[in-house]
Amino acid sequence: MPYQALQSLSAGEFKRFCGVNRIIRKVEDILIKCGKFRLPSQRQWYQPGWEWKVFIVDAGEVEIERQKKQKRDYSGKQKSHTLKAQLLVDFENGQVIATAIDKGKTHDFKLLKRSRLPWVSSQLCLADRGYQGFAKRHAGACTPTQKPRNQPLAEDEKQHNRALARLRVKVEHVIRRFKIFRIFSGRYRSRRRRFGLRLNLIAGLLNYELAHAS
């Protein structure tokens, strides 16, 4: 809740709000500690069967409250103050494998490099135009062919881009499921330091739902 809104609360309303906020934090901590909603560890990347997995990576921005240091969080693309959230999704079952967050103005590929994911050379990763240059770091990266300046794309390159877009649509479905939660579809009004924890927790809850779907 914004500071200005807190000022308008009466003493009783403020106490109730603080009590609810403490309960929410306790519930979040309990869910994290129970272990059922954790994302896969880096050790799992080297388990049998994972060496041939196909992943999809994508990033999006979540609007936040304006900070005191405005330039740090201002995103020129969204024309607002944002945080960037990155998802790595298993193509086969749609589960979230890893997440990463940074300032909204951070480039998608820069965020991917900072996340230091333990790629195996045989793993395939599908990405969009925001990850140009990924193929130089990982042999299994697949990104759209970039159109040369003042030249059209060849027909086979257009077909490649269309086929990649059809495969990558699965990550958009995962992002849609995240946006059911208000903190991702609207303005995130809480403290920044809890955003990463909540992103991981919701990813774990969605994974648990997929794993136990009837």
Residue pairs with C-beta under 8 A, 6 or more apart in sequence:
1 17
1 189
2 65
2 189
6 14
6 17
9 17
25 194
28 194
28 197
28 198
28 201
31 37
31 201
31 204
31 205
32 38
32 197
32 200
32 201
36 204
36 208
37 201
37 204
37 205
37 207
37 208
38 200
38 204
39 96
39 97
39 98
39 99
39 200
39 203
39 204
39 207
40 97
40 98
42 118
44 50
45 117
45 118
45 119
45 120
46 118
46 120
50 120
50 123
51 120
51 122
51 123
52 122
52 123
53 90
53 91
53 92
53 123
53 124
54 90
54 91
54 92
54 123
54 124
54 125
54 126
55 88
55 89
55 90
55 91
55 97
55 123
55 124
55 125
55 126
56 88
56 89
56 91
56 125
56 126
56 127
56 167
56 168
56 170
56 171
57 86
57 87
57 88
57 89
57 112
57 125
57 126
57 127
57 131
57 171
58 86
58 87
58 89
58 127
58 128
58 168
58 171
58 172
58 175
59 84
59 85
59 86
59 87
59 108
59 111
59 112
59 130
60 84
60 85
60 175
61 75
61 77
61 78
61 82
61 83
61 84
61 85
61 104
62 82
62 83
62 84
62 85
62 104
62 183
62 184
62 188
62 195
63 78
63 80
63 81
63 82
63 186
63 187
63 188
64 73
64 81
64 82
64 83
64 104
64 187
64 188
64 189
64 192
65 81
65 187
65 188
65 189
66 73
66 81
67 73
67 81
70 81
72 103
73 81
73 82
73 83
73 103
73 104
73 105
74 80
74 81
74 104
74 105
75 81
75 82
75 84
75 104
75 105
76 105
77 104
77 105
78 104
81 104
82 103
82 104
82 105
83 101
83 102
83 103
83 104
83 188
83 192
83 195
84 101
84 102
84 103
84 104
84 105
84 106
84 108
84 111
85 99
85 100
85 101
85 184
85 195
85 199
86 99
86 100
86 101
86 108
86 111
86 112
86 115
87 96
87 98
87 99
87 171
87 174
87 175
87 178
87 203
88 96
88 97
88 98
88 99
88 117
88 125
89 95
89 96
89 97
89 170
89 171
89 174
90 96
90 97
91 126
91 167
91 170
93 210
94 170
94 173
94 174
94 210
95 206
95 207
95 210
95 211
96 174
96 203
96 204
96 206
96 207
98 115
98 117
99 196
99 199
99 200
99 203
100 111
100 112
100 114
100 115
101 195
101 196
101 199
102 110
102 111
102 114
107 130
108 128
108 130
108 131
109 130
109 131
109 132
109 133
109 134
112 127
112 131
112 134
113 137
119 125
119 138
119 140
121 138
121 139
121 140
122 140
123 140
124 140
124 142
125 134
125 138
125 140
125 141
125 142
126 142
126 164
126 167
126 168
127 134
127 141
127 142
127 143
127 168
128 143
128 144
128 168
129 143
129 144
129 146
131 141
131 143
132 143
132 146
134 141
134 143
135 141
135 142
135 143
142 164
143 164
144 160
144 161
144 164
144 165
145 153
145 157
145 160
145 161
147 153
153 161
174 206
177 206
178 184
178 202
178 203
178 206
179 185
181 202
183 190
183 195
183 198
184 202
188 195
